[in-house]
């Protein structure tokens, strides 16, 4: 499977997906830390991919997404944006609405 196919599969299989440096519990940069904290504060489970341990994805995703930086939040197959957009959406309440709508219904 090519790297782009892997990226497409990850985005398709995860309604809420954050490409970041490190993990939500151990972020490896301030932007990834702020983005993951904002998403975690919304109270829904989300998937993440550590681009530092996936150098092929780190190299290919910016070209695929036409978005040069990390982190990148994808919701329902659409790129939402990076740290500044995520933070702004969190502060004005839009992020929680988006995340809640995208989260799979709890049983």
BAMARFI-184076 format. One line per 10 residues: number of its first residue (from 1); their letters; for each residue x, z, y of N, C-alpha, C, O. Coordinates in steps of 0.2 Angstrom, whole numbers. Each point is the difference from the previous one (the first is absolute). Layout:
% residues N
NUM) A) X Z Y X Z Y X Z Y X Z Y  ...
//
This chain:
% residues 107
1) XXXXXXXXXX) 4 0 -6 -4 0 6 5 0 6 4 4 1  -6 -8 4 4 -1 6 -2 6 4 -5 4 -1  10 -2 6 -1 5 5 -7 -1 4 -3 5 1  2 -11 1 -6 -1 4 -6 1 -5 -5 3 3  5 -5 -9 -6 2 -5 0 7 -1 -6 3 0  11 1 0 0 7 -1 -4 3 6 -4 5 0  6 -7 6 -3 2 7 -7 -1 0 -4 4 1  2 -10 -3 -7 -2 0 -4 4 -5 -6 2 1  9 0 -7 -3 4 -5 -1 7 3 -5 3 -1  10 0 4 0 7 2 -6 0 6 -4 5 0
11) XXXXXXXXXX) 4 -10 4 -5 0 5 -7 0 -3 -5 3 3  4 -8 -8 -7 -1 -3 -2 6 -4 -6 2 0  11 2 -3 -2 5 -4 -1 7 3 -3 5 -3  5 -5 10 0 7 3 -4 -1 7 2 -4 4  -8 7 -4 -4 0 6 3 2 6 -1 -2 6  5 7 -7 4 3 6 7 1 -2 2 4 -5  3 -8 8 7 -1 -2 4 1 6 -1 -4 5  6 8 -6 5 1 6 7 -2 -3 2 3 -5  1 -8 8 7 -2 -1 4 4 5 -1 0 6  5 4 -9 4 5 4 7 1 -2 2 -2 -6
21) XXXXXXXXXX) 2 6 10 7 2 -2 -1 7 -3 -2 5 4  3 -4 -11 -1 6 -3 -7 1 -3 -3 -5 -1  1 11 1 -7 2 -3 -3 4 5 3 3 5  -10 -2 -5 -3 4 5 2 7 0 0 3 5  2 0 -11 3 6 0 7 1 2 3 5 1  1 -11 -1 7 0 2 1 -6 3 4 -4 -2  -6 3 8 1 -6 4 7 -1 2 3 5 2  0 -11 -1 7 -1 1 1 -3 7 5 -2 2  -11 2 2 1 -2 7 -6 3 4 -5 2 -3  6 -1 10 -5 3 4 -6 -4 0 -6 3 0
31) XXXXXXXXXX) 6 -9 0 -6 -5 1 -4 1 -7 -6 1 1  10 -1 -6 -4 1 -7 -3 7 0 -5 1 -3  8 4 5 -2 7 0 -7 0 4 -5 3 -2  5 -6 8 -6 1 5 -5 -4 -3 -6 2 0  7 -8 -3 -5 -4 -3 -3 3 -6 -6 1 -1  10 2 -3 -3 3 -7 -4 6 2 -5 2 -3  8 2 8 -4 6 2 -7 -1 3 -5 3 -2  5 -9 6 -7 -2 3 -4 -2 -6 -6 2 0  8 -6 -5 -4 -2 -5 -2 6 -5 -6 1 -2  11 4 1 -2 5 -4 -5 5 3 -4 3 -3
41) XXXXXXXXXX) 4 -3 10 -5 4 4 -7 -2 -1 -5 3 2  4 -10 -4 -6 -2 -1 -4 2 -6 -6 -1 -1  10 4 -4 -2 3 -6 -2 -4 -6 -4 2 -4  6 -8 4 -1 -4 -6 7 -2 -3 5 0 3  -6 -1 -10 6 -2 -3 2 -7 2 -4 -4 1  10 3 -1 3 -7 1 6 -1 -4 4 4 -2  -2 -11 1 6 -2 -3 5 -1 5 -1 -1 5  7 1 -8 6 -1 5 5 -4 -5 1 1 -6  3 -5 10 6 -3 -3 6 2 4 0 -1 6  5 4 -9 7 2 3 4 -7 1 3 -2 -5
51) XXXXXXXXXX) -3 0 11 4 -7 0 8 1 0 3 -4 -2  -1 11 2 7 1 0 2 -1 -8 6 -2 -1  -10 4 -3 1 -1 -7 -2 -7 -3 1 -1 -6  -4 -3 10 -2 -6 -2 3 -6 5 -4 -2 4  10 1 -4 3 -4 5 -3 -7 0 0 -3 6  -2 0 -11 -3 -7 0 -7 0 4 -1 -4 4  -3 10 -5 -6 0 4 2 1 7 -3 -3 5  8 7 -3 2 2 7 2 -7 3 -1 -1 6  4 -4 -10 2 -6 3 -5 -5 1 -1 -4 5  -4 4 -10 -5 -5 0 -7 2 4 -3 -5 3
61) XXXXXXXXXX) 2 11 -3 -7 2 3 0 -2 7 -6 -3 2  11 4 2 -1 -2 7 -1 -8 1 -4 -2 5  6 -2 -9 -1 -7 0 -7 -1 -2 -4 -4 3  2 7 -9 -7 -1 -2 -5 2 5 -5 -3 1  6 9 2 -5 3 4 0 -2 7 -4 1 4  10 -5 -2 1 -2 7 0 6 4 -2 0 6  5 5 -8 1 7 3 7 2 -1 1 2 -6  3 -1 11 7 1 -1 2 7 -2 6 1 -3  -10 4 4 2 7 -1 -3 4 -5 -5 -2 -3  7 8 2 -3 5 -5 -1 6 4 4 2 4
71) XXXXXXXXXX) -9 2 -6 -4 -1 -5 -6 -5 1 0 -2 6  -3 0 -11 -6 -5 0 -6 3 -4 1 2 -6  -6 -1 10 -6 2 -4 -5 -6 -1 -1 -4 4  -1 4 -11 -5 -6 -2 -6 4 -2 0 5 -4  -6 -7 6 -6 2 -2 -4 -5 -2 -2 -5 3  -1 5 -9 -4 -5 -3 3 -7 0 -4 -5 2  10 4 -3 4 -6 0 2 -3 7 2 -5 1  -4 9 5 2 -2 6 5 4 3 0 7 -1  5 -10 5 5 4 3 -3 4 6 -3 -4 5  3 10 -4 -2 4 5 5 0 6 -1 -1 6
81) XXXXXXXXXX) 7 3 -8 6 0 5 5 5 -2 0 2 -6  4 0 11 6 4 -1 -2 7 3 -6 2 1  12 2 0 -1 7 2 -4 1 6 -4 4 1  5 -8 5 -3 1 6 -7 -2 -1 -5 4 3  3 -9 -6 -7 -1 -1 -4 5 -4 -5 2 1  9 0 -7 -3 5 -4 -1 7 4 -6 3 -1  11 -1 5 -1 6 4 -5 -1 5 -4 5 1  3 -10 2 -5 -1 5 -7 0 -3 -5 3 3  4 -6 -8 -6 0 -4 -2 7 -2 -6 2 0  11 1 -3 -1 7 -2 -3 4 6 -5 4 0
91) XXXXXXXXXX) 9 -4 6 -2 4 6 -7 -2 2 -3 5 3  1 -11 -3 -7 -2 3 -5 1 -6 -6 -2 2  7 4 -8 -5 0 -5 -1 -6 -4 -4 1 -5  7 -7 7 -1 -6 -4 3 0 -7 -3 -3 -5  9 6 4 3 0 -6 -4 4 -6 -1 -3 -5  -2 9 7 -4 3 -5 -6 -4 -2 -1 0 -6  -2 -3 11 -6 -4 -2 2 -6 -5 -3 -1 -5  9 -2 7 2 -6 -4 2 3 -7 -2 -3 -5  6 8 5 2 3 -7 -6 2 -4 0 -1 -6  -5 5 9 -5 2 -4 -4 -6 -2 -3 1 -6
101) XXXXXXX) 2 -6 9 -4 -6 -2 4 -3 -6 -4 -3 -4  10 3 4 4 -4 -5 1 4 -6 1 -2 -5  -1 9 6 1 4 -6 -5 -1 -6 -6 0 2  8 0 -8 -5 0 -5 -4 6 0 2 5 1  -9 -6 -3 -4 5 0 1 5 -5 2 -1 -6  -2 8 8 1 5 -5 -5 1 -5 -6 -1 2  7 2 -8 -5 1 -5 -2 7 0 -5 2 -4
//
